[in-house]
């Protein structure tokens, strides 16, 4: 997979939503992970997404996607 064509903004947003939901669901330590996602570089985002089991194909930039 070519990681240059990923939508890192959308990946970051989805990861932040994931950790934000965890925080509100009774896992207060997720706030630390949320902070990591906010500050993460693109390569760090890939590592976090891999750890969380995200399908990165979903984040490929697609000019035909509405």
Protein Blocks (a to p, Z undefined) as FASTA:
>chain_A
ZZklpcfklmmmmmmmmmmmmmmnopaklmmmmmmmmmpcfklmmmmmmmnopafklmpc
cfkbZZ
